[in-house]
Amino acid sequence: MAQMDEINGVPWYRLLNRDQWSVLIASNLGWLFDGFEIYALFLTVGFALKQLLDIGQAAAIPQYAGYILAFTVFGWATGGVIGGIVADYIGRKRTMLLAILAYSLTTGLSAFAWDWVSFGVLRFLVGVAIGSEWATGASIVSELWPDRARGKGGGLLQCGAGLGSILASLVWLGITSDSLGAWLGTQGPNAWRYLYLIGVLPALVVLWIRRNIPESPRWEEANERRRFAHAQRQSGAALRGVDAALTRFTVIDLFSDRSVRRPLIFAFLMMLSVTFAFWGVGTFIPTYVAGVAAKAGLSGPTWAGWAGLITSVCGTLGFASLGFLADAIGRKPTAMLWYTLCLVLTPLVYLWGANWGFAPLLVLVGIFGFFTLGIWAWAFCFNAPRFISCLGPLIAGTLIAYFGGFGPAATIVGLFFILGVVAAPFLPETNGKPLPHALWQEGRTSSAEAAP
């Protein structure tokens, strides 16, 4: 019916009900503050380590930044797996509430780090909480939005992370400025701590989410059927098919279905490409631009903020553009276009951009953000790859320290974008197709049989 209305000229956004919009807004807010917390780290990691390390370790700051980013990514992967499993059993909404509370608290505690190890441990905990919320928000939007608009929903959801990055950049510019920052007393070596203290505020959105968004009907249906299947098994019934699957641990069930296994492997490779290359390349943009600005006699903190703002604004446009284009021409060609341009733009920014002048570099940074952030809009299988991609910032940081600059290191790590271009053609095209859910509602009857 939704497809017929769309064909008959009804705008896609009029096909959505209040619950679907509420879920998008709530998840978008959750991702907005996710984006704030993560981009706060990108903006401040160099300045934080300058204070947390000994003066004699200044040359090794990129290497230690790689450690901190790796801790965060590993925590994100851990939280994503935990959050996905927990959400299957206690619901999407409740998991989202707990995750937002957790990352608000741990982000605030990051402001009190006393050395690089304590900073790394706290950022790991922030990553665990953010990973839990990230997975839950994506699930609930995908499950509530109609199939014909699911790509748009994913793109608009991911915009929340971009808006959070914009907010973090604006706040950083404010607290380090000669006007507002001087008036508030937030300038100086402790400026990064104030940015993390502000990260406590997302906890307030939990109160709105608790009152205003519904639980996913698809999860409620699956949960009700899971309880029924467990009751059948406990009564001595022999279970087969869907009923047997519902009584298995969800992670085991994921790999037991042959029809899911092959696309899951290629999706894993594509997401490994994104997470490894982005965390090893895209995360260093503010630090890289700050170094170029300092060499030109400009304020490093200020231009790090401007670079973050430009990247985030363009990345937010990239999120939305990918979602709408994926609904228009298909998932595979859109993903391949984004991956290819990520691959091409990495050496343009890091190897040659600074040589062309500061203004051209900022233009390239914006285009780079459009694609390297925008590529995340398609992502859904990003938690397991992060266990491997946490090596991205470790390798990049080590290479930056070894080569004495960002260009060669970023170009080498950026080659991982090739993996996404190669893997994309092997995935099925899902444009306009329904999610594979609630199989018992699609003609399969219960296979529970009474035990003799």
N, C-alpha and C positions, 0 to 999 in steps of 0.2 A: 504493500500500500504506500509505504514511504517512497519507494522507487517510482510508482505511478504518479504520485503527486509532484515529484521533482521533474519528471518528464513533462507533465502538464503545465509547467511554468511556475510552480510554487517555490519561492526561495528556500534553500536548504535549512536556513535558520528558523523558518516558521514551522518546520516539521518537528522541532524539539519541544519537549514539555518542560514544565518548571523544574522537576526533579533533575532532568538531564543538565539544565543550565546551572542549577545549584551545585551539582557534583563537580562540574567543570570549574566553577568559581572557587569552590573549596579546595579542590586538588591544585588548582592554579596558585592559590595563596600558599599552600604547602610547598609547592615547587618554587614559588617566589622567594620564600625564606631559605629554602635549600640553596638557591642560586646566590642569595646574599651571603650565606655562611661560606660557601665554597669560594666565591670570588673575593671575599674578604681575605681568604688565605692567599690567593694569587697576588692580590695587591700588596699584602703586608709581609709575606714570608721573608723577603730579603731584608726589610727594615727590622723585623722581629729578630732575625738571626744576627744581625749586626749588633744588637743589644745583648742577646743571649750567649753569643760566643765570645771567646777571648779576642783581644785586638789582633793578636798574631795569626788568627784563623780567618781573617777577612777574605783572603784569596780563595778559601775553600767554601765560601757561602753558597755558591751554586750547587756544590756537592751535597752540603747539608740540607739545602732546599729540596733536593731530590729525595733525601731520606724522609723529610716531613711529608712531602707529597705522596711518597710511596706508602707511608703509614696511613695516610688519609684514604688512599685508594683501596688498600687492603681492608681497612675498616668498612668502607663503603660496600665492598664485595661481600664481606661477612654479614653486614646488616641487611643487604639485599636478599641473601639466601634465607637468613633468619626471618626477616619480615615477610617474605613470600610464603614461607611455610606457616608462620603464625597466622597470617591473614587467611589462609585456607581453612583454619580451624576456629578462629575466634571472630572472623569477619574483617572486611576491608576498613570499615569506618573506625572500629575500636583500635585496630593496629595503627591507623593514621594518627589518631589522637595521642597514643602513647609515644609514637615516634617523634611527633612535633614537640611534645613536652621534653623528651630526652635530648634532642639536639639543641633546644633552646638553653637548657641547663648546662650542657657540656660546652657549648660555645661561650657562655658567660664565664665558665671556669677557665677557659683558655687564656683569658686576660690576666690570670694570676700565675702563669708559667714562670719558673725561675731559672730554667736552663733549657737547652735544646731537647734533652731527653723528656722532661716533663711536658714540654710543648708538643712533642711528637706523640706521646701517650694520649694526651687530651685530644689531639686532632684525630687519632685513631678512633676514640670514643665518639667524637662528632661524626666521623664517617660511618660508624655502625648505625647511629640513629638516622642519619640522612638516607643511607641505603635502604633502611626499612621503610621510610616514608615514600621514597622515590618509587619503589616497586608497587606499593599499595595504591598510590595515586594513579599510576598508569593502568593498573588492573580495573579500578572502579570506573574510570572514564571509558575504557574499551568495552566494558560489559554493559554500561547503561546507554551509550550512544548508538544510534542506528547505523547499520552497516554502510549505507551510502555516504555517511558523513564522518565515518570513523577516522579517516586520514586527516580531515580538517580538525577534528577533536584532538587528535594527537599533536598536531602542530600548534594549536592554540594552547593546549596544556603545557607543552614545552616552552611556550612564550613566557610562562611564569618564571622559569629559571633565568631567562634573558632579562626580564624586568627586575628580578632580584639582583642580577649582576649590575644593571644600571643603577639601582638604588644603592648598592654597596659603593660603586664608583663615586656617586654624588655625595654620599656621606663622607667618604674618604677625602674628597676634594674640600668639603666643608670643614672637617676637623683639622686639616693641615693648612688651611688658607691663612693668609695674613690678616683677614678681616674677622670672619666668624671663629676660626680656630684660635686666633689671638685673644678674642673676647672671651671665649669659653675656657681658654687655658689648656687646650688639647693638642697644641703643637709640640714638636720636640720628639725625643726618642721613644716616649711612651704613647705616641699617637695611635699605634697599632692596637694597644690594649683597649682604648676607648671604642674602637670599631667592634671588638668582640663583646664588650659589655652591652652594646646596643643590640647584639644578637639574641639577648634574652627576651626581647619583646614579642617574637612570634608565638610564645606560649599563650598570649591573649587570644589568638585566633581559634584556639581549641574550643573556647566557650561558644563561639559562633558555629563552628562545625558540629559540635555536639547537638545543637538545637535545630540546625537547618539543612542537613543533608541526610538522605535515606541510605540504608544499607543496599548493597548491590542485590537486586532480585535474583540474578543468576547464581550468586554465591548462596543466597538463602535457599534456592531450589536444590543446588548441589548439596548443601549442608543437610537439608531435610532428607534427601535421598540417602546420603551417607549414614545418617543415624538409623534409617530404616534398614539399610544393608547390614550394619553392625548388629542390629537387633535380630535380624534373620539368622546371621551366622551364630550368634549366641544361643539361639533357640535350636540349633542343630541342623539348619538348612544348608544344602550345598549350593554355593554361589558360582555363577559363571558370567562372563561378559562384563557389562557395565557394572553390575552389582559387585562382582569380585574386585574390579578395579577401584571402586569407591572405598573398599575396606583396606586397600594397601596404602602405605606411606606415600604421600603425594610425589616426592622426588623419585622413588622407585617406579611409580606408575608412569611418570614422564618418559622414562627410557624403555618401558616395556612395550610401547606401541610402535610398531615398525613404521607406520605411516608418519609418525612424528619425528622419528629418530634422524632420518636423513636431512630434512629441512632444519632441524635443530642444530645439527653439526655445522651446516653452512651459515646459519644465522650466528652461531657462536664465532665462527671465523670472521664474519663481517664485523661483529661487535668487538672482537679482539682488535681488529684493525683500527676501529674508532678510538677505543679506550687507550690502547697502547700509544698510538701516535698523538692523540690529543693531550693526554697527560704528560707526555714527553716533549711536546712541542708547544701547544696552545697555552699551557699554563704559565710559560715563561714570558709571555708578551709584555705585561706591565714591567717586569724586572729588566727585560731587554730594552724597552723604550726608555726607561729611567736611566739606564747606562748611557744610551745614545744622547739623551738630553743633558746629562751631567758633563759629557765630553764637549758639548756645545755651549757650556756655561749656563745652562738652564736648571731649574729646580727638578731634581729627580722625582721626589714624592708627588709633586704637582702633575708632571707629565705622565707618571705611572697611572695616576687617576684618570687623566684624559684618555690615555690609551685604553684603559679598562672601559671607560664610558663609550668610546667609539666602537670598540669590539663588541660590547654588549648590545648597543642599539642595533648595529648591523646584524648581530647574531639573532636577535629577537625577530627581525624581519626575515632572516633565513629560516628560522623555525616555522613561521607561518607559511612562508613561500613553499617550503618543501611539502608541507601537509596538503596545501591546495593543489600544487602541481602533481603530487602523487595521486590525488583523486581524479585529476584531469587526464593524465597520460599514463598512469600506472606506477606501481611501487618500484619495479626493477630499473627502468630507464632513469627515473628521478634519482634513485640512490647512486647509480653508476655515475651520473653527471656530478653529483656532489662529491663523491669520493675522488674522481679524477681531478677536479679543481682544487681540492684540498692538497693533493699530491703536487700539483703544479705551483700552487701559491706558496708552499713552505719555503723553497729556496729563494723565491722572489723576495719574500719578506726578510728572511734571516741572512741570506748571502749578499744580496745586492741592494736591498731597500735603503739602508743607511747611506750608501754611496750616492744615491740619487737626490738626497736632500731630506730634511726633516718633514716637510709637508707631504711630499710623495710617499714617504714611509708611513705616515698616518693614514693616507688613502689606502695603501696596500693592507695595513692592519685592519681597516674597516671591511674590505673585501674578504680578507682572510677570516675574520670573525663571522661574516655572513655564511660561509661554507663550513668552517670547522666547528662552529657552534650549531649551525642549522642542521648538520648531518644527524645530530642527536634526536631530531624530531621523529625519525622512523624507528628508533631503537626500542626494543622490548627485551632482548636477551642479553642484558649488559652486566649482570651480577657475577656469574661464573667467570667470564673473561677478565674481570678486574683482578682476580687472584693472580693472573699472569701479567696483566698490564701494569700492575704496581711496579714492575721492573722498568717500565718506560721512563718515569722521572728519575729513577736511580741511575739508569744508563745515561740519560741525557745530562743529568747533573755532573756525573763523573766525566763525561766527554767534554762538557763545557769547561770544567776545571783543567782537563788535560790539554785541550786545544787552545785554551786561553780566550775563548770567544764562543758566541752562540751559533754562528753560521754553519760550520761543518757538522757540529753535534745535532742541530735541529734537522738538517738535511738528511743525515743518516737515519735518525729515528723516524722522520716523516715518510721514509720509504715504506713503512708499514701500511700506509693508505693503499698501496698496490693490492694488498690482500683483499680489501673490500671490493675493488673493481673486479677482481678475478672471481670472487665467490658469489657475487650478486646474481649472475645469470643462472645459477643452479638452484635458486629458490623459486617456489611457485608464486605466480602473480595472484595477489589476493584483493585487488581493487574491486570494491563493491560486493565482495563475497562475505557471507556470515562467518562469525567466529565458530570454531568447532566446540560447541558447548551443549550440555544437556542432551546427550545422545539418546537417552531413554524417551525424549519427547519427539524424536524424529523417526518413530516407527519401530524402535526396538522394544520388545517387551521384556519384562523382568525374567531373569533366568533362575530365580530362586526356586529350588525344588525341595519339597519336604523330605527330610532324612527318613529312611525306613526305620 
